[in-house]
């Protein structure tokens, strides 16, 4: 739903690929396919997506390390 209207119906796989759903939940003009970034779908990851993925991995690793130190 978006703005009180049903945007798409059907199985999750088809709803997640629906342009109206993507625009409603993520905004229009999405340049990065999050399915490719997260590994849910195979495909090419462009340079900006690779950089973002690297930043996320670094933040994750730092958070895990900090949590381990707090629990030691």
PDB file of N, CA, C, O and CB in Angstrom:
ATOM      1  N   UNK A   1       0.840  -1.181   0.000  1.00  0.00           N
ATOM      2  CA  UNK A   1       0.000   0.000   0.000  1.00  0.00           C
ATOM      3  C   UNK A   1       0.880   1.238   0.000  1.00  0.00           C
ATOM      4  O   UNK A   1       1.976   1.253   0.561  1.00  0.00           O
ATOM      5  CB  UNK A   1      -0.953   0.001   1.211  1.00  0.00           C
ATOM      6  N   UNK A   2       0.373   2.256  -0.637  1.00  0.00           N
ATOM      7  CA  UNK A   2       1.029   3.557  -0.645  1.00  0.00           C
ATOM      8  C   UNK A   2      -0.063   4.608  -0.691  1.00  0.00           C
ATOM      9  O   UNK A   2      -0.938   4.579  -1.556  1.00  0.00           O
ATOM     10  CB  UNK A   2       2.023   3.706  -1.855  1.00  0.00           C
ATOM     11  N   UNK A   3      -0.001   5.527   0.243  1.00  0.00           N
ATOM     12  CA  UNK A   3      -0.996   6.595   0.323  1.00  0.00           C
ATOM     13  C   UNK A   3      -2.413   6.022   0.384  1.00  0.00           C
ATOM     14  O   UNK A   3      -3.339   6.572  -0.212  1.00  0.00           O
ATOM     15  CB  UNK A   3      -0.860   7.542  -0.879  1.00  0.00           C
ATOM     16  N   UNK A   4      -2.573   4.909   1.112  1.00  0.00           N
ATOM     17  CA  UNK A   4      -3.883   4.313   1.299  1.00  0.00           C
ATOM     18  C   UNK A   4      -4.399   3.486   0.142  1.00  0.00           C
ATOM     19  O   UNK A   4      -5.544   3.035   0.171  1.00  0.00           O
ATOM     20  CB  UNK A   4      -4.840   5.362   1.579  1.00  0.00           C
ATOM     21  N   UNK A   5      -3.581   3.278  -0.875  1.00  0.00           N
ATOM     22  CA  UNK A   5      -4.009   2.496  -2.040  1.00  0.00           C
ATOM     23  C   UNK A   5      -3.157   1.242  -2.161  1.00  0.00           C
ATOM     24  O   UNK A   5      -1.975   1.248  -1.819  1.00  0.00           O
ATOM     25  CB  UNK A   5      -3.917   3.337  -3.336  1.00  0.00           C
ATOM     26  N   UNK A   6      -3.759   0.183  -2.643  1.00  0.00           N
ATOM     27  CA  UNK A   6      -3.009  -1.033  -2.944  1.00  0.00           C
ATOM     28  C   UNK A   6      -2.191  -0.766  -4.200  1.00  0.00           C
ATOM     29  O   UNK A   6      -2.731  -0.384  -5.238  1.00  0.00           O
ATOM     30  CB  UNK A   6      -3.963  -2.274  -3.132  1.00  0.00           C
ATOM     31  N   UNK A   7      -0.898  -0.969  -4.094  1.00  0.00           N
ATOM     32  CA  UNK A   7       0.001  -0.696  -5.216  1.00  0.00           C
ATOM     33  C   UNK A   7       0.161  -1.927  -6.095  1.00  0.00           C
ATOM     34  O   UNK A   7       0.173  -1.825  -7.321  1.00  0.00           O
ATOM     35  CB  UNK A   7       1.370  -0.230  -4.707  1.00  0.00           C
ATOM     36  N   UNK A   8       0.284  -3.092  -5.465  1.00  0.00           N
ATOM     37  CA  UNK A   8       0.471  -4.326  -6.227  1.00  0.00           C
ATOM     38  C   UNK A   8      -0.009  -5.506  -5.398  1.00  0.00           C
ATOM     39  O   UNK A   8      -0.015  -5.457  -4.168  1.00  0.00           O
ATOM     40  CB  UNK A   8       1.957  -4.512  -6.636  1.00  0.00           C
ATOM     41  N   UNK A   9      -0.405  -6.552  -6.080  1.00  0.00           N
ATOM     42  CA  UNK A   9      -0.819  -7.787  -5.426  1.00  0.00           C
ATOM     43  C   UNK A   9      -0.128  -8.946  -6.115  1.00  0.00           C
ATOM     44  O   UNK A   9       0.235  -8.862  -7.289  1.00  0.00           O
ATOM     45  CB  UNK A   9      -2.365  -7.959  -5.459  1.00  0.00           C
ATOM     46  N   UNK A  10       0.050 -10.033  -5.371  1.00  0.00           N
ATOM     47  CA  UNK A  10       0.645 -11.227  -5.951  1.00  0.00           C
ATOM     48  C   UNK A  10       1.710 -11.796  -5.053  1.00  0.00           C
ATOM     49  O   UNK A  10       1.860 -11.375  -3.906  1.00  0.00           O
ATOM     50  CB  UNK A  10       1.225 -10.927  -7.311  1.00  0.00           C
ATOM     51  N   UNK A  11       2.459 -12.761  -5.579  1.00  0.00           N
ATOM     52  CA  UNK A  11       3.521 -13.373  -4.783  1.00  0.00           C
ATOM     53  C   UNK A  11       4.623 -12.357  -4.481  1.00  0.00           C
ATOM     54  O   UNK A  11       4.830 -11.423  -5.257  1.00  0.00           O
ATOM     55  CB  UNK A  11       4.106 -14.595  -5.515  1.00  0.00           C
ATOM     56  N   UNK A  12       5.331 -12.530  -3.362  1.00  0.00           N
ATOM     57  CA  UNK A  12       6.363 -11.567  -2.975  1.00  0.00           C
ATOM     58  C   UNK A  12       7.382 -11.285  -4.075  1.00  0.00           C
ATOM     59  O   UNK A  12       7.808 -10.142  -4.243  1.00  0.00           O
ATOM     60  CB  UNK A  12       7.079 -12.064  -1.758  1.00  0.00           C
ATOM     61  N   UNK A  13       7.778 -12.314  -4.825  1.00  0.00           N
ATOM     62  CA  UNK A  13       8.785 -12.121  -5.871  1.00  0.00           C
ATOM     63  C   UNK A  13       8.327 -11.112  -6.924  1.00  0.00           C
ATOM     64  O   UNK A  13       9.113 -10.274  -7.366  1.00  0.00           O
ATOM     65  CB  UNK A  13       9.109 -13.454  -6.538  1.00  0.00           C
ATOM     66  N   UNK A  14       7.070 -11.191  -7.321  1.00  0.00           N
ATOM     67  CA  UNK A  14       6.582 -10.274  -8.347  1.00  0.00           C
ATOM     68  C   UNK A  14       6.292  -8.899  -7.761  1.00  0.00           C
ATOM     69  O   UNK A  14       6.506  -7.886  -8.428  1.00  0.00           O
ATOM     70  CB  UNK A  14       5.326 -10.837  -9.012  1.00  0.00           C
ATOM     71  N   UNK A  15       5.808  -8.849  -6.526  1.00  0.00           N
ATOM     72  CA  UNK A  15       5.521  -7.557  -5.889  1.00  0.00           C
ATOM     73  C   UNK A  15       6.818  -6.772  -5.683  1.00  0.00           C
ATOM     74  O   UNK A  15       6.852  -5.561  -5.901  1.00  0.00           O
ATOM     75  CB  UNK A  15       4.794  -7.763  -4.530  1.00  0.00           C
ATOM     76  N   UNK A  16       7.892  -7.466  -5.260  1.00  0.00           N
ATOM     77  CA  UNK A  16       9.163  -6.781  -5.008  1.00  0.00           C
ATOM     78  C   UNK A  16       9.769  -6.205  -6.280  1.00  0.00           C
ATOM     79  O   UNK A  16      10.560  -5.264  -6.213  1.00  0.00           O
ATOM     80  CB  UNK A  16      10.150  -7.733  -4.362  1.00  0.00           C
ATOM     81  N   UNK A  17       9.412  -6.754  -7.438  1.00  0.00           N
ATOM     82  CA  UNK A  17       9.952  -6.265  -8.703  1.00  0.00           C
ATOM     83  C   UNK A  17       9.055  -5.220  -9.351  1.00  0.00           C
ATOM     84  O   UNK A  17       9.426  -4.637 -10.369  1.00  0.00           O
ATOM     85  CB  UNK A  17      10.158  -7.417  -9.655  1.00  0.00           C
ATOM     86  N   UNK A  18       7.883  -4.976  -8.780  1.00  0.00           N
ATOM     87  CA  UNK A  18       6.927  -4.031  -9.356  1.00  0.00           C
ATOM     88  C   UNK A  18       7.453  -2.607  -9.212  1.00  0.00           C
ATOM     89  O   UNK A  18       7.793  -2.180  -8.109  1.00  0.00           O
ATOM     90  CB  UNK A  18       5.542  -4.169  -8.679  1.00  0.00           C
ATOM     91  N   UNK A  19       7.522  -1.872 -10.314  1.00  0.00           N
ATOM     92  CA  UNK A  19       8.057  -0.502 -10.323  1.00  0.00           C
ATOM     93  C   UNK A  19       7.298   0.403  -9.360  1.00  0.00           C
ATOM     94  O   UNK A  19       7.911   1.230  -8.685  1.00  0.00           O
ATOM     95  CB  UNK A  19       7.997   0.083 -11.738  1.00  0.00           C
ATOM     96  N   UNK A  20       5.992   0.266  -9.283  1.00  0.00           N
ATOM     97  CA  UNK A  20       5.191   1.113  -8.394  1.00  0.00           C
ATOM     98  C   UNK A  20       5.534   0.850  -6.934  1.00  0.00           C
ATOM     99  O   UNK A  20       5.560   1.777  -6.124  1.00  0.00           O
ATOM    100  CB  UNK A  20       3.694   0.878  -8.632  1.00  0.00           C
ATOM    101  N   UNK A  21       5.798  -0.407  -6.595  1.00  0.00           N
ATOM    102  CA  UNK A  21       6.170  -0.756  -5.218  1.00  0.00           C
ATOM    103  C   UNK A  21       7.536  -0.168  -4.888  1.00  0.00           C
ATOM    104  O   UNK A  21       7.726   0.416  -3.821  1.00  0.00           O
ATOM    105  CB  UNK A  21       6.182  -2.297  -5.020  1.00  0.00           C
ATOM    106  N   UNK A  22       8.479  -0.323  -5.801  1.00  0.00           N
ATOM    107  CA  UNK A  22       9.824   0.219  -5.586  1.00  0.00           C
ATOM    108  C   UNK A  22       9.754   1.730  -5.409  1.00  0.00           C
ATOM    109  O   UNK A  22      10.374   2.275  -4.497  1.00  0.00           O
ATOM    110  CB  UNK A  22      10.759  -0.144  -6.767  1.00  0.00           C
ATOM    111  N   UNK A  23       9.014   2.403  -6.262  1.00  0.00           N
ATOM    112  CA  UNK A  23       8.883   3.857  -6.154  1.00  0.00           C
ATOM    113  C   UNK A  23       8.218   4.261  -4.844  1.00  0.00           C
ATOM    114  O   UNK A  23       8.627   5.241  -4.221  1.00  0.00           O
ATOM    115  CB  UNK A  23       8.084   4.406  -7.333  1.00  0.00           C
ATOM    116  N   UNK A  24       7.194   3.517  -4.416  1.00  0.00           N
ATOM    117  CA  UNK A  24       6.460   3.862  -3.198  1.00  0.00           C
ATOM    118  C   UNK A  24       7.315   3.683  -1.952  1.00  0.00           C
ATOM    119  O   UNK A  24       7.256   4.507  -1.039  1.00  0.00           O
ATOM    120  CB  UNK A  24       5.202   3.015  -3.085  1.00  0.00           C
ATOM    121  N   UNK A  25       8.102   2.626  -1.903  1.00  0.00           N
ATOM    122  CA  UNK A  25       8.851   2.316  -0.687  1.00  0.00           C
ATOM    123  C   UNK A  25      10.277   2.844  -0.685  1.00  0.00           C
ATOM    124  O   UNK A  25      10.802   3.187   0.374  1.00  0.00           O
ATOM    125  CB  UNK A  25       8.879   0.844  -0.486  1.00  0.00           C
ATOM    126  N   UNK A  26      10.908   2.915  -1.838  1.00  0.00           N
ATOM    127  CA  UNK A  26      12.302   3.348  -1.896  1.00  0.00           C
ATOM    128  C   UNK A  26      12.478   4.688  -2.586  1.00  0.00           C
ATOM    129  O   UNK A  26      13.558   5.277  -2.535  1.00  0.00           O
ATOM    130  CB  UNK A  26      13.128   2.314  -2.600  1.00  0.00           C
ATOM    131  N   UNK A  27      11.442   5.168  -3.222  1.00  0.00           N
ATOM    132  CA  UNK A  27      11.556   6.391  -3.998  1.00  0.00           C
ATOM    133  C   UNK A  27      11.925   6.038  -5.434  1.00  0.00           C
ATOM    134  O   UNK A  27      12.410   4.942  -5.712  1.00  0.00           O
ATOM    135  CB  UNK A  27      12.602   7.348  -3.377  1.00  0.00           C
ATOM    136  N   UNK A  28      11.696   6.955  -6.312  1.00  0.00           N
ATOM    137  CA  UNK A  28      11.992   6.688  -7.717  1.00  0.00           C
ATOM    138  C   UNK A  28      13.473   6.904  -7.994  1.00  0.00           C
ATOM    139  O   UNK A  28      14.200   7.446  -7.161  1.00  0.00           O
ATOM    140  CB  UNK A  28      11.140   7.585  -8.633  1.00  0.00           C
ATOM    141  N   UNK A  29      13.898   6.485  -9.140  1.00  0.00           N
ATOM    142  CA  UNK A  29      15.276   6.654  -9.615  1.00  0.00           C
ATOM    143  C   UNK A  29      16.281   5.894  -8.757  1.00  0.00           C
ATOM    144  O   UNK A  29      17.354   6.413  -8.449  1.00  0.00           O
ATOM    145  CB  UNK A  29      15.641   8.130  -9.639  1.00  0.00           C
ATOM    146  N   UNK A  30      15.942   4.679  -8.375  1.00  0.00           N
ATOM    147  CA  UNK A  30      16.888   3.857  -7.619  1.00  0.00           C
ATOM    148  C   UNK A  30      17.932   3.308  -8.577  1.00  0.00           C
ATOM    149  O   UNK A  30      17.597   2.619  -9.540  1.00  0.00           O
ATOM    150  CB  UNK A  30      16.161   2.698  -6.869  1.00  0.00           C
ATOM    151  N   UNK A  31      19.206   3.614  -8.311  1.00  0.00           N
ATOM    152  CA  UNK A  31      20.285   3.193  -9.191  1.00  0.00           C
ATOM    153  C   UNK A  31      20.900   1.861  -8.787  1.00  0.00           C
ATOM    154  O   UNK A  31      21.540   1.206  -9.609  1.00  0.00           O
ATOM    155  CB  UNK A  31      21.348   4.243  -9.222  1.00  0.00           C
ATOM    156  N   UNK A  32      20.717   1.450  -7.537  1.00  0.00           N
ATOM    157  CA  UNK A  32      21.347   0.235  -7.047  1.00  0.00           C
ATOM    158  C   UNK A  32      20.282  -0.813  -6.780  1.00  0.00           C
ATOM    159  O   UNK A  32      19.336  -0.566  -6.032  1.00  0.00           O
ATOM    160  CB  UNK A  32      22.171   0.514  -5.774  1.00  0.00           C
ATOM    161  N   UNK A  33      20.432  -1.970  -7.383  1.00  0.00           N
ATOM    162  CA  UNK A  33      19.527  -3.081  -7.129  1.00  0.00           C
ATOM    163  C   UNK A  33      19.968  -3.728  -5.829  1.00  0.00           C
ATOM    164  O   UNK A  33      20.989  -4.415  -5.796  1.00  0.00           O
ATOM    165  CB  UNK A  33      19.520  -4.112  -8.314  1.00  0.00           C
ATOM    166  N   UNK A  34      19.212  -3.519  -4.758  1.00  0.00           N
ATOM    167  CA  UNK A  34      19.604  -4.029  -3.453  1.00  0.00           C
ATOM    168  C   UNK A  34      19.655  -5.546  -3.429  1.00  0.00           C
ATOM    169  O   UNK A  34      20.377  -6.124  -2.617  1.00  0.00           O
ATOM    170  CB  UNK A  34      18.654  -3.532  -2.394  1.00  0.00           C
ATOM    171  N   UNK A  35      18.912  -6.192  -4.291  1.00  0.00           N
ATOM    172  CA  UNK A  35      18.986  -7.643  -4.369  1.00  0.00           C
ATOM    173  C   UNK A  35      20.361  -8.110  -4.803  1.00  0.00           C
ATOM    174  O   UNK A  35      20.865  -9.112  -4.295  1.00  0.00           O
ATOM    175  CB  UNK A  35      17.939  -8.171  -5.322  1.00  0.00           C
ATOM    176  N   UNK A  36      20.978  -7.395  -5.741  1.00  0.00           N
ATOM    177  CA  UNK A  36      22.326  -7.729  -6.185  1.00  0.00           C
ATOM    178  C   UNK A  36      23.325  -7.419  -5.078  1.00  0.00           C
ATOM    179  O   UNK A  36      24.228  -8.216  -4.822  1.00  0.00           O
ATOM    180  CB  UNK A  36      22.686  -6.957  -7.474  1.00  0.00           C
ATOM    181  N   UNK A  37      23.178  -6.277  -4.420  1.00  0.00           N
ATOM    182  CA  UNK A  37      24.101  -5.883  -3.358  1.00  0.00           C
ATOM    183  C   UNK A  37      24.074  -6.879  -2.216  1.00  0.00           C
ATOM    184  O   UNK A  37      25.122  -7.225  -1.672  1.00  0.00           O
ATOM    185  CB  UNK A  37      23.762  -4.489  -2.841  1.00  0.00           C
ATOM    186  N   UNK A  38      22.897  -7.345  -1.845  1.00  0.00           N
ATOM    187  CA  UNK A  38      22.777  -8.268  -0.721  1.00  0.00           C
ATOM    188  C   UNK A  38      23.054  -9.708  -1.110  1.00  0.00           C
ATOM    189  O   UNK A  38      23.141 -10.576  -0.241  1.00  0.00           O
ATOM    190  CB  UNK A  38      21.408  -8.168  -0.121  1.00  0.00           C
ATOM    191  N   UNK A  39      23.193  -9.975  -2.393  1.00  0.00           N
ATOM    192  CA  UNK A  39      23.464 -11.330  -2.848  1.00  0.00           C
ATOM    193  C   UNK A  39      22.216 -12.154  -3.096  1.00  0.00           C
ATOM    194  O   UNK A  39      22.313 -13.341  -3.407  1.00  0.00           O
ATOM    195  CB  UNK A  39      24.316 -12.026  -1.857  1.00  0.00           C
ATOM    196  N   UNK A  40      21.043 -11.548  -2.965  1.00  0.00           N
ATOM    197  CA  UNK A  40      19.798 -12.284  -3.207  1.00  0.00           C
ATOM    198  C   UNK A  40      19.632 -12.618  -4.682  1.00  0.00           C
ATOM    199  O   UNK A  40      19.012 -13.625  -5.026  1.00  0.00           O
ATOM    200  CB  UNK A  40      18.596 -11.475  -2.718  1.00  0.00           C
ATOM    201  N   UNK A  41      20.180 -11.781  -5.552  1.00  0.00           N
ATOM    202  CA  UNK A  41      20.108 -12.001  -6.986  1.00  0.00           C
ATOM    203  C   UNK A  41      21.511 -11.904  -7.563  1.00  0.00           C
ATOM    204  O   UNK A  41      22.346 -11.153  -7.059  1.00  0.00           O
ATOM    205  CB  UNK A  41      19.154 -10.982  -7.663  1.00  0.00           C
ATOM    206  N   UNK A  42      21.767 -12.658  -8.614  1.00  0.00           N
ATOM    207  CA  UNK A  42      23.062 -12.531  -9.269  1.00  0.00           C
ATOM    208  C   UNK A  42      22.987 -11.368 -10.246  1.00  0.00           C
ATOM    209  O   UNK A  42      21.914 -11.024 -10.741  1.00  0.00           O
ATOM    210  CB  UNK A  42      23.465 -13.853  -9.995  1.00  0.00           C
ATOM    211  N   UNK A  43      24.117 -10.778 -10.512  1.00  0.00           N
ATOM    212  CA  UNK A  43      24.175  -9.654 -11.432  1.00  0.00           C
ATOM    213  C   UNK A  43      25.443  -8.869 -11.213  1.00  0.00           C
ATOM    214  O   UNK A  43      26.274  -9.227 -10.380  1.00  0.00           O
ATOM    215  CB  UNK A  43      22.958  -8.754 -11.268  1.00  0.00           C
ATOM    216  N   UNK A  44      25.586  -7.805 -11.959  1.00  0.00           N
ATOM    217  CA  UNK A  44      26.764  -6.958 -11.851  1.00  0.00           C
ATOM    218  C   UNK A  44      26.523  -5.867 -10.827  1.00  0.00           C
ATOM    219  O   UNK A  44      25.438  -5.290 -10.759  1.00  0.00           O
ATOM    220  CB  UNK A  44      27.127  -6.348 -13.212  1.00  0.00           C
ATOM    221  N   UNK A  45      27.546  -5.589 -10.030  1.00  0.00           N
ATOM    222  CA  UNK A  45      27.489  -4.508  -9.055  1.00  0.00           C
ATOM    223  C   UNK A  45      28.390  -3.397  -9.573  1.00  0.00           C
ATOM    224  O   UNK A  45      29.575  -3.627  -9.818  1.00  0.00           O
ATOM    225  CB  UNK A  45      27.926  -4.989  -7.615  1.00  0.00           C
ATOM    226  N   UNK A  46      27.843  -2.194  -9.741  1.00  0.00           N
ATOM    227  CA  UNK A  46      28.661  -1.098 -10.252  1.00  0.00           C
ATOM    228  C   UNK A  46      29.585  -0.565  -9.156  1.00  0.00           C
ATOM    229  O   UNK A  46      29.484  -0.969  -7.997  1.00  0.00           O
ATOM    230  CB  UNK A  46      27.768   0.033 -10.799  1.00  0.00           C
ATOM    231  N   UNK A  47      30.477   0.335  -9.528  1.00  0.00           N
ATOM    232  CA  UNK A  47      31.510   0.826  -8.611  1.00  0.00           C
ATOM    233  C   UNK A  47      30.918   1.492  -7.375  1.00  0.00           C
ATOM    234  O   UNK A  47      31.417   1.280  -6.270  1.00  0.00           O
ATOM    235  CB  UNK A  47      32.419   1.805  -9.328  1.00  0.00           C
ATOM    236  N   UNK A  48      29.870   2.290  -7.535  1.00  0.00           N
ATOM    237  CA  UNK A  48      29.289   2.969  -6.371  1.00  0.00           C
ATOM    238  C   UNK A  48      28.647   1.968  -5.418  1.00  0.00           C
ATOM    239  O   UNK A  48      28.701   2.149  -4.202  1.00  0.00           O
ATOM    240  CB  UNK A  48      28.250   4.009  -6.817  1.00  0.00           C
ATOM    241  N   UNK A  49      28.044   0.921  -5.957  1.00  0.00           N
ATOM    242  CA  UNK A  49      27.449  -0.111  -5.111  1.00  0.00           C
ATOM    243  C   UNK A  49      28.529  -0.893  -4.380  1.00  0.00           C
ATOM    244  O   UNK A  49      28.358  -1.246  -3.213  1.00  0.00           O
ATOM    245  CB  UNK A  49      26.581  -1.061  -5.947  1.00  0.00           C
ATOM    246  N   UNK A  50      29.649  -1.168  -5.061  1.00  0.00           N
ATOM    247  CA  UNK A  50      30.761  -1.873  -4.414  1.00  0.00           C
ATOM    248  C   UNK A  50      31.319  -1.044  -3.265  1.00  0.00           C
ATOM    249  O   UNK A  50      31.627  -1.574  -2.197  1.00  0.00           O
ATOM    250  CB  UNK A  50      31.875  -2.186  -5.435  1.00  0.00           C
ATOM    251  N   UNK A  51      31.446   0.262  -3.493  1.00  0.00           N
ATOM    252  CA  UNK A  51      31.954   1.149  -2.446  1.00  0.00           C
ATOM    253  C   UNK A  51      31.000   1.163  -1.249  1.00  0.00           C
ATOM    254  O   UNK A  51      31.443   1.087  -0.104  1.00  0.00           O
ATOM    255  CB  UNK A  51      32.148   2.580  -2.996  1.00  0.00           C
ATOM    256  N   UNK A  52      29.715   1.259  -1.505  1.00  0.00           N
ATOM    257  CA  UNK A  52      28.718   1.252  -0.437  1.00  0.00           C
ATOM    258  C   UNK A  52      28.752  -0.075   0.318  1.00  0.00           C
ATOM    259  O   UNK A  52      28.689  -0.085   1.548  1.00  0.00           O
ATOM    260  CB  UNK A  52      27.313   1.505  -1.010  1.00  0.00           C
ATOM    261  N   UNK A  53      28.848  -1.165  -0.385  1.00  0.00           N
ATOM    262  CA  UNK A  53      28.913  -2.481   0.244  1.00  0.00           C
ATOM    263  C   UNK A  53      30.151  -2.591   1.132  1.00  0.00           C
ATOM    264  O   UNK A  53      30.080  -3.140   2.231  1.00  0.00           O
ATOM    265  CB  UNK A  53      28.921  -3.588  -0.824  1.00  0.00           C
ATOM    266  N   UNK A  54      31.277  -2.073   0.661  1.00  0.00           N
ATOM    267  CA  UNK A  54      32.510  -2.095   1.450  1.00  0.00           C
ATOM    268  C   UNK A  54      32.337  -1.280   2.735  1.00  0.00           C
ATOM    269  O   UNK A  54      32.757  -1.718   3.806  1.00  0.00           O
ATOM    270  CB  UNK A  54      33.696  -1.546   0.619  1.00  0.00           C
ATOM    271  N   UNK A  55      31.723  -0.101   2.635  1.00  0.00           N
ATOM    272  CA  UNK A  55      31.481   0.737   3.817  1.00  0.00           C
ATOM    273  C   UNK A  55      30.581   0.012   4.821  1.00  0.00           C
ATOM    274  O   UNK A  55      30.839   0.041   6.024  1.00  0.00           O
ATOM    275  CB  UNK A  55      30.841   2.085   3.404  1.00  0.00           C
ATOM    276  N   UNK A  56      29.541  -0.628   4.330  1.00  0.00           N
ATOM    277  CA  UNK A  56      28.618  -1.350   5.210  1.00  0.00           C
ATOM    278  C   UNK A  56      29.342  -2.500   5.906  1.00  0.00           C
ATOM    279  O   UNK A  56      29.159  -2.717   7.103  1.00  0.00           O
ATOM    280  CB  UNK A  56      27.407  -1.885   4.410  1.00  0.00           C
ATOM    281  N   UNK A  57      30.162  -3.233   5.158  1.00  0.00           N
ATOM    282  CA  UNK A  57      30.917  -4.340   5.753  1.00  0.00           C
ATOM    283  C   UNK A  57      31.872  -3.839   6.832  1.00  0.00           C
ATOM    284  O   UNK A  57      32.008  -4.468   7.881  1.00  0.00           O
ATOM    285  CB  UNK A  57      31.698  -5.098   4.671  1.00  0.00           C
ATOM    286  N   UNK A  58      32.540  -2.697   6.576  1.00  0.00           N
ATOM    287  CA  UNK A  58      33.451  -2.133   7.577  1.00  0.00           C
ATOM    288  C   UNK A  58      32.691  -1.726   8.837  1.00  0.00           C
ATOM    289  O   UNK A  58      33.147  -1.993   9.949  1.00  0.00           O
ATOM    290  CB  UNK A  58      34.202  -0.920   7.000  1.00  0.00           C
ATOM    291  N   UNK A  59      31.534  -1.082   8.670  1.00  0.00           N
ATOM    292  CA  UNK A  59      30.722  -0.682   9.822  1.00  0.00           C
ATOM    293  C   UNK A  59      30.255  -1.912  10.601  1.00  0.00           C
ATOM    294  O   UNK A  59      30.261  -1.915  11.832  1.00  0.00           O
ATOM    295  CB  UNK A  59      29.506   0.156   9.365  1.00  0.00           C
ATOM    296  N   UNK A  60      29.856  -2.940   9.886  1.00  0.00           N
ATOM    297  CA  UNK A  60      29.413  -4.180  10.532  1.00  0.00           C
ATOM    298  C   UNK A  60      30.550  -4.801  11.330  1.00  0.00           C
ATOM    299  O   UNK A  60      30.370  -5.176  12.488  1.00  0.00           O
ATOM    300  CB  UNK A  60      28.890  -5.181   9.485  1.00  0.00           C
ATOM    301  N   UNK A  61      31.716  -4.908  10.711  1.00  0.00           N
ATOM    302  CA  UNK A  61      32.863  -5.510  11.393  1.00  0.00           C
ATOM    303  C   UNK A  61      33.234  -4.717  12.641  1.00  0.00           C
ATOM    304  O   UNK A  61      33.544  -5.304  13.678  1.00  0.00           O
ATOM    305  CB  UNK A  61      34.068  -5.593  10.444  1.00  0.00           C
ATOM    306  N   UNK A  62      33.205  -3.384  12.551  1.00  0.00           N
ATOM    307  CA  UNK A  62      33.525  -2.542  13.706  1.00  0.00           C
ATOM    308  C   UNK A  62      32.492  -2.726  14.816  1.00  0.00           C
ATOM    309  O   UNK A  62      32.849  -2.764  15.994  1.00  0.00           O
ATOM    310  CB  UNK A  62      33.597  -1.061  13.289  1.00  0.00           C
ATOM    311  N   UNK A  63      31.228  -2.838  14.453  1.00  0.00           N
ATOM    312  CA  UNK A  63      30.175  -3.030  15.456  1.00  0.00           C
ATOM    313  C   UNK A  63      30.315  -4.383  16.144  1.00  0.00           C
ATOM    314  O   UNK A  63      30.129  -4.487  17.356  1.00  0.00           O
ATOM    315  CB  UNK A  63      28.787  -2.911  14.808  1.00  0.00           C
ATOM    316  N   UNK A  64      30.639  -5.411  15.380  1.00  0.00           N
ATOM    317  CA  UNK A  64      30.831  -6.745  15.965  1.00  0.00           C
ATOM    318  C   UNK A  64      32.023  -6.728  16.908  1.00  0.00           C
ATOM    319  O   UNK A  64      31.956  -7.271  18.010  1.00  0.00           O
ATOM    320  CB  UNK A  64      31.035  -7.813  14.858  1.00  0.00           C
ATOM    321  N   UNK A  65      33.106  -6.110  16.479  1.00  0.00           N
ATOM    322  CA  UNK A  65      34.304  -6.033  17.317  1.00  0.00           C
ATOM    323  C   UNK A  65      34.018  -5.280  18.615  1.00  0.00           C
ATOM    324  O   UNK A  65      34.446  -5.709  19.686  1.00  0.00           O
ATOM    325  CB  UNK A  65      35.449  -5.349  16.552  1.00  0.00           C
ATOM    326  N   UNK A  66      33.299  -4.166  18.526  1.00  0.00           N
ATOM    327  CA  UNK A  66      32.958  -3.387  19.721  1.00  0.00           C
ATOM    328  C   UNK A  66      32.067  -4.197  20.661  1.00  0.00           C
ATOM    329  O   UNK A  66      32.248  -4.155  21.878  1.00  0.00           O
ATOM    330  CB  UNK A  66      32.255  -2.073  19.326  1.00  0.00           C
ATOM    331  N   UNK A  67      31.124  -4.921  20.109  1.00  0.00           N
ATOM    332  CA  UNK A  67      30.233  -5.742  20.934  1.00  0.00           C
ATOM    333  C   UNK A  67      31.007  -6.855  21.628  1.00  0.00           C
ATOM    334  O   UNK A  67      30.756  -7.163  22.793  1.00  0.00           O
ATOM    335  CB  UNK A  67      29.105  -6.339  20.078  1.00  0.00           C
ATOM    336  N   UNK A  68      31.943  -7.454  20.912  1.00  0.00           N
ATOM    337  CA  UNK A  68      32.761  -8.510  21.515  1.00  0.00           C
ATOM    338  C   UNK A  68      33.616  -7.958  22.650  1.00  0.00           C
ATOM    339  O   UNK A  68      33.780  -8.610  23.681  1.00  0.00           O
ATOM    340  CB  UNK A  68      33.657  -9.167  20.455  1.00  0.00           C
ATOM    341  N   UNK A  69      34.162  -6.750  22.461  1.00  0.00           N
ATOM    342  CA  UNK A  69      34.966  -6.124  23.515  1.00  0.00           C
ATOM    343  C   UNK A  69      34.104  -5.791  24.729  1.00  0.00           C
ATOM    344  O   UNK A  69      34.542  -5.955  25.867  1.00  0.00           O
ATOM    345  CB  UNK A  69      35.650  -4.852  22.988  1.00  0.00           C
ATOM    346  N   UNK A  70      32.884  -5.325  24.488  1.00  0.00           N
ATOM    347  CA  UNK A  70      31.975  -4.996  25.590  1.00  0.00           C
ATOM    348  C   UNK A  70      31.584  -6.235  26.389  1.00  0.00           C
ATOM    349  O   UNK A  70      31.353  -6.156  27.596  1.00  0.00           O
ATOM    350  CB  UNK A  70      30.721  -4.311  25.053  1.00  0.00           C
ATOM    351  N   UNK A  71      31.511  -7.371  25.715  1.00  0.00           N
ATOM    352  CA  UNK A  71      31.092  -8.610  26.369  1.00  0.00           C
ATOM    353  C   UNK A  71      32.260  -9.433  26.905  1.00  0.00           C
ATOM    354  O   UNK A  71      32.050 -10.488  27.505  1.00  0.00           O
ATOM    355  CB  UNK A  71      30.296  -9.444  25.405  1.00  0.00           C
ATOM    356  N   UNK A  72      33.482  -8.962  26.695  1.00  0.00           N
ATOM    357  CA  UNK A  72      34.662  -9.728  27.146  1.00  0.00           C
ATOM    358  C   UNK A  72      34.891  -9.568  28.632  1.00  0.00           C
ATOM    359  O   UNK A  72      35.835 -10.140  29.177  1.00  0.00           O
ATOM    360  CB  UNK A  72      35.914  -9.288  26.385  1.00  0.00           C
TER     361      UNK A  72
END
